[in-house]
């Protein structure tokens, strides 16, 4: 039994406040008024009998007890969100076949969970699940090879296909640990290192190159890398720097202690991850799968990313239906 006064809303407010350090930003995140945010925090601290934050500091900082409690609170909230996501998929037992394509960015964190959820609902269904790069998935949707697919959006309208935006995934700059010091001009600090590019045939590469061209930026072309993990490994080895996204960054957790991440200094731009479904497909199924995807991405990828990179709070986010 929970201690009297410890509520789910109070835990959510505490989690948001720990990330932002600001009552105003927590108010924006939770939809509560600022006085309500403060009241929720006071109620939680009173129930626990400890101070979770140092109220004399701005931005607010967690106390040692608060840091310890945050880890437990985040674990509880993550499990609750996952449980909620597993309940959102409708009964799919009426389907005779379902073929889904999923962007390979999600292989580490989200794909196993989604496959399990869907498989539990597809008791009488021929089920095919394929992971691939975004451009391959888009091409397959154009040829009706998938019923449903999740990929980065190119912005192109595909005839007979409906797009359901899921996630705004902003681009970030990653560099070797310590290569950029506080107060440095980022691009000047990186002038001695090459830009590590994604493979030219990948959609993420095309989005980055379009931004570089728009800002009339030119870099020596030495490396083209085909995977997030390999790209991040090369940054960690101090071979160069790169432009990637938080979802790509989170796939490379083993290298996080060897790299630093920053906002892109010359532009703010992002990609959109969307669910695509044939226009002749029942609207209820793709909408339910999209809702499940949003919850999974939030708990499995966005929340951990914001814990490491809280400055992405307003940019890395779910796109509500």
DADALIN-V644667 format. One record per backbone hydrogen bond with DSSP energy under -0.5 kcal/mol. NH is the residue of the N-H (numbers start at 1). CO is the residue of the C=O. Records with the same first field share a line. If there is no record, write none. Layout:
# DADALIN-V644667
NH=CO  CO
This chain:
# DADALIN-V644667
6=3
7=5
11=7
12=8
13=9
14=10
15=11
16=12
17=13
18=14
19=15
20=16
21=17
26=22
27=23
28=24
29=25
30=26
31=27
37=33
38=34
39=35
40=36
41=37
42=38
43=39
44=40
45=41
46=42
47=43
48=44
49=45
50=45
52=50
54=61
55=53
57=54
60=21
61=54
63=52
67=63
68=64
69=65
70=66
71=67
72=68
73=69
74=70
75=71
76=72
77=73
78=74
79=75
80=76
81=77
82=78
83=79
84=80
85=81
86=82
87=83  84
88=84  85
89=85
92=90
95=92
98=126
100=128
101=148
102=130
103=150
104=132
106=103
107=104
110=106
111=106
114=110
115=111
116=112
117=113
118=114
119=115
120=116
121=117  118
122=118
123=121
125=122
126=96
127=125
128=98
130=100
132=102
137=133
138=134
139=135
140=136
141=137
142=138
143=139
144=141
145=140
147=99
148=99
149=276
150=101
151=274
153=272
159=157
161=158
162=277
164=275
165=163
166=273
167=273
168=317
169=167  271
170=168
171=269
172=244
173=262
174=242
175=260
177=258
179=176
181=179
184=181
186=184
189=185
190=186
191=188
193=190
194=239
196=241
197=195  223
199=225
202=199
206=202
207=203
208=204
209=205
210=206
211=207
212=208
213=209
214=210
215=211
216=213
217=212
222=220
223=195
225=197
231=227
232=228
233=229
234=230
235=231
236=232
237=233
238=235
239=234
240=234
241=194
242=174
244=172
246=170
249=245
250=246
251=247  248
252=249
253=250
255=252
256=253
258=255
259=256
260=175
262=173
264=171
269=267
271=169
273=167
274=151  272
275=164
276=149
277=162
278=147
279=160
281=278
286=282
287=283
288=284
289=285
290=286
291=287
292=288
293=289
294=290
295=291
296=292
297=293
298=294
299=295
300=296
301=297
302=297
303=298
305=301
306=302
307=303
308=304
309=305
312=309
313=310
315=312
316=312
317=168  315
319=166
320=318
